[in-house]
């Protein structure tokens, strides 16, 4: 069975700064739920999740951002909600998730409601550094995930642009997964077209199953575009290995017992690509691969975020985007974890 998810299915980004933004975010969620065939009960759950997440931001952090989009999973049709803020954080997370506990003089049911309504729930917070909440809601009971990886990705265009020139894709098959990260040259619609052309190579009936071959195929597909920086990783489940090839300034890292940098060569895919050299690193169950464009600073260190590595890829991507975005270019973060054992998520899925 082969499945593909990618940035061609966009996320909605809702700024939460005023009370009116709560209703606006809820309406965006409702439109997405309608388009994906959610029934009234499931759509109602989504509305409550978005409302509580946005209200929580206003009560405790004054402002923040909510991302709403189709689920980044091959398991079925769903919607992911990420709520990010840079507020005071949560001093006692376990207590705050208990109904009746509040630090804002309210009924104290918001966080508990978010957890109960979501099919999957995760949260990461540090005192003084803000909070990130992740909720996933399926349109129906989810099917088993045959993909073998857990994916989290965020993108944002340069201020003033409607389209993001960065892109990503993950295509799963019985033997592993192909992972793509692209940064179209410049920004705006022409950069977005370059990344879309790169993703199109992955969406063919018989795409390359070798990282270096995929870069060569993408080079041909991008000849009529601005070109792009590009990174491709092939996850081989049987060998527990990651095969990597990159051109340009996509940053890549593998985390398991240690952090290992993935090396790319100079060039622009679609224009002046002189050398493609793949290499291989171990990638056992539980390992994560992080790829991001140069819209994200490379000065991050997961060791400064205790426990974050064990949380959902969506939360890892959100924290890196929140804290290390440069804001002078498009930005994209893609985090892929190989499944195979229970990840140590902070509070786990809803019961």
RANORPE-V452601 format. One record per pair of residues at least 12 apart in sequence whose ideal C-beta (glycine too) atoms are under 8 Angstrom apart, sorted by the first residue. I is the first residue (numbers start at 1). J is the second residue. Records with the same first field share a line. If there is no record, write none. Layout:
I=J / J
This chain:
1=146 / 172 / 173 / 174
2=171 / 172 / 173
3=74 / 146 / 147 / 171 / 172
4=169 / 170 / 171 / 172 / 202 / 203
5=72 / 73 / 74 / 151 / 169 / 170
6=167 / 168 / 169 / 170 / 180 / 199 / 202 / 203
7=153 / 155 / 164 / 166 / 167 / 168 / 169 / 195 / 199 / 332
8=167 / 169 / 196 / 199
9=69 / 70
10=69
11=67 / 68 / 69 / 80 / 154 / 155
12=28 / 29 / 32 / 67 / 68 / 69
13=65 / 66 / 67 / 156
14=28 / 54 / 65 / 66 / 67 / 68
15=63 / 65
16=54 / 57 / 58 / 63 / 64 / 65 / 66 / 83
17=62 / 63
18=58
19=58
21=54
22=51 / 54 / 55 / 58
25=50 / 51 / 54 / 66 / 68
26=47 / 50 / 51 / 54
28=50 / 68
29=46 / 47 / 49 / 50 / 68 / 79 / 81
30=43 / 46 / 47
32=68 / 69 / 70 / 79
33=46 / 79
36=70 / 77 / 78 / 79 / 139
37=77 / 139
38=79 / 139
39=139
42=137 / 138 / 139 / 140
45=117 / 118 / 137
46=79 / 81 / 117 / 137
48=113 / 114 / 117
49=81 / 113 / 114 / 117 / 118 / 135 / 137
50=66 / 68 / 81
52=110 / 111 / 113 / 114
53=66 / 81 / 83 / 114 / 133 / 135
54=66 / 83
55=110
56=83 / 110 / 111 / 114 / 133
57=83 / 85 / 87
59=104 / 106 / 110
60=85 / 87 / 88 / 103 / 104 / 131
61=85 / 86 / 87 / 88 / 130 / 131
62=87
63=85
64=83 / 84 / 85 / 86 / 87 / 130
65=83 / 84 / 85
66=81 / 82 / 83 / 84
67=80 / 81 / 82 / 84 / 154 / 318
68=80 / 81
71=136 / 138
72=151 / 152 / 153 / 314
73=136 / 145 / 147 / 150 / 151
74=145 / 146 / 147 / 172
75=138 / 142 / 143 / 144 / 145 / 147
76=138 / 139 / 140 / 142 / 143
77=138 / 139 / 140
78=119 / 136 / 137 / 138 / 139 / 142
79=136 / 137 / 139
80=134 / 135 / 136 / 314
81=118 / 133 / 134 / 135 / 136 / 137
82=132 / 133 / 134 / 154 / 314 / 315 / 318
83=131 / 132 / 133 / 135
84=130 / 131 / 132 / 318 / 321 / 322
85=130 / 131 / 132
86=129 / 130 / 322
87=130 / 131
88=127 / 128 / 130
89=125 / 126 / 127 / 128 / 129 / 130 / 131
90=123 / 125 / 127 / 131
91=127
93=123 / 125 / 346 / 347
94=347
96=111
97=111 / 112 / 115 / 123 / 347
98=112
99=112
111=123
114=133 / 135
115=347 / 350
116=350 / 351
117=135 / 137 / 350
118=135 / 136 / 137 / 349 / 350
119=136 / 137 / 138 / 142 / 349 / 350
120=134 / 135 / 136 / 312 / 349 / 350
121=133 / 134 / 135 / 136 / 347 / 348 / 349 / 350
122=134 / 311 / 312 / 314 / 315 / 345 / 346 / 347 / 348
123=315 / 346 / 347
124=305 / 307 / 308 / 311 / 315 / 319 / 346
126=305 / 306
129=323
130=322
132=315 / 318 / 319 / 322
134=152 / 312 / 314 / 315 / 318
145=339
146=172
147=170 / 172 / 177 / 339
148=172 / 176 / 177 / 235 / 237 / 338 / 339 / 340
149=170 / 172 / 177 / 235 / 336 / 337 / 338 / 339
150=312 / 313 / 336 / 337 / 339 / 343
151=170 / 313 / 334 / 335 / 336
152=312 / 313 / 314 / 315 / 316 / 317 / 318 / 334 / 335
153=168 / 313 / 314 / 317 / 332 / 333 / 334 / 335
154=317 / 318 / 321 / 332 / 333
155=167 / 168 / 330 / 331 / 332 / 333
156=295 / 321 / 325 / 330 / 331 / 332
157=187 / 188 / 330
158=187 / 188 / 295 / 328 / 329 / 330
159=327
161=187 / 188 / 330
163=188 / 189 / 191 / 192
164=187 / 192 / 330 / 331 / 332
165=183 / 184 / 185 / 186 / 187 / 188 / 190 / 191 / 192 / 194 / 195 / 330
166=181 / 182 / 183 / 184 / 191 / 195 / 293 / 295 / 330 / 331 / 332
167=180 / 181 / 182 / 184 / 192 / 195 / 196 / 198 / 199 / 332
168=180 / 181 / 182 / 199 / 291 / 332 / 334
169=198 / 199 / 202 / 203
170=334 / 336
171=202 / 203 / 207
173=209
175=209 / 236 / 237 / 238
176=234 / 235 / 236 / 237 / 238
177=234 / 235 / 336
178=202 / 207 / 208 / 209 / 211 / 214 / 232 / 233 / 234 / 235
179=232 / 233 / 234 / 235 / 289 / 291 / 334 / 336
180=198 / 199 / 202 / 214 / 230 / 231 / 232
181=230 / 231 / 250 / 252 / 291 / 292 / 293 / 332 / 334
182=194 / 195 / 198 / 199 / 228 / 229 / 230 / 231 / 250
183=195 / 228 / 229 / 230 / 248 / 249 / 250 / 293 / 294 / 295 / 330 / 332
184=225 / 226 / 227 / 228 / 330
185=226 / 227 / 228 / 229 / 268
186=226
187=329 / 330
190=225 / 226
191=226 / 228 / 330
193=225 / 226
194=222 / 225 / 226 / 227 / 228 / 270
195=228
197=218 / 221 / 222 / 225
198=218 / 221 / 222 / 228 / 230 / 269
200=221
201=214 / 217 / 218 / 221
202=214
209=234
210=234 / 243 / 278
211=232 / 233 / 234 / 243 / 244 / 245 / 278
212=232 / 245 / 276 / 277 / 278
214=232 / 234 / 245
215=230 / 232 / 245 / 246 / 247 / 269 / 273 / 276
216=276
218=230 / 232 / 269 / 270
219=269 / 270 / 273
221=270
222=269 / 270 / 271
223=270 / 271
224=270
225=270
226=270
227=268 / 269 / 270 / 271
228=248 / 268 / 269 / 270
229=246 / 247 / 248 / 249 / 250 / 264 / 268 / 269 / 293 / 294
230=246 / 247 / 248 / 250 / 269
231=244 / 245 / 246 / 247 / 250 / 252 / 262 / 264 / 291
232=244 / 245 / 246
233=252 / 262 / 289 / 291 / 336
235=283 / 289 / 336 / 338
236=283
237=338
240=282 / 283 / 284 / 285
241=280 / 281 / 282 / 283
242=254 / 280 / 281 / 282 / 283 / 287 / 289
243=278 / 279 / 280
244=262 / 278 / 279 / 280 / 281
245=276 / 277 / 278 / 279
246=262 / 263 / 264 / 265
247=264 / 265 / 266 / 267 / 268 / 269 / 273 / 276
248=264 / 266 / 267 / 268 / 269
249=264 / 293 / 294
250=264 / 291 / 292 / 293 / 294
251=290 / 291 / 292 / 293 / 294 / 296 / 298
252=264 / 289 / 290 / 291
253=289 / 290
254=281 / 283 / 287 / 288 / 289 / 290
255=287 / 288 / 289 / 290 / 302 / 309
256=282 / 283 / 284 / 286 / 287 / 288
259=302
260=281
262=281 / 289 / 291
263=279
265=277
283=338
284=338 / 340
285=338 / 339 / 340 / 341
286=337 / 338 / 340 / 341 / 343
287=337 / 338
288=309 / 313 / 316 / 335 / 336 / 337 / 338
289=335 / 336 / 337
290=316 / 320 / 333 / 334 / 335
291=333 / 334
292=320 / 331 / 332 / 333 / 334
293=329 / 330 / 331 / 332
294=326 / 329
295=325 / 326 / 328 / 329 / 330 / 331 / 332
296=320 / 321 / 324 / 325 / 326 / 331 / 332 / 333
297=324 / 325 / 326
299=324
300=320 / 323 / 324
302=316
305=319
307=344 / 346
310=343 / 344 / 345 / 346
311=343 / 344 / 345 / 346
312=343 / 345
313=335 / 336 / 337
314=335
316=335
317=333 / 334 / 335
320=333 / 335
321=333
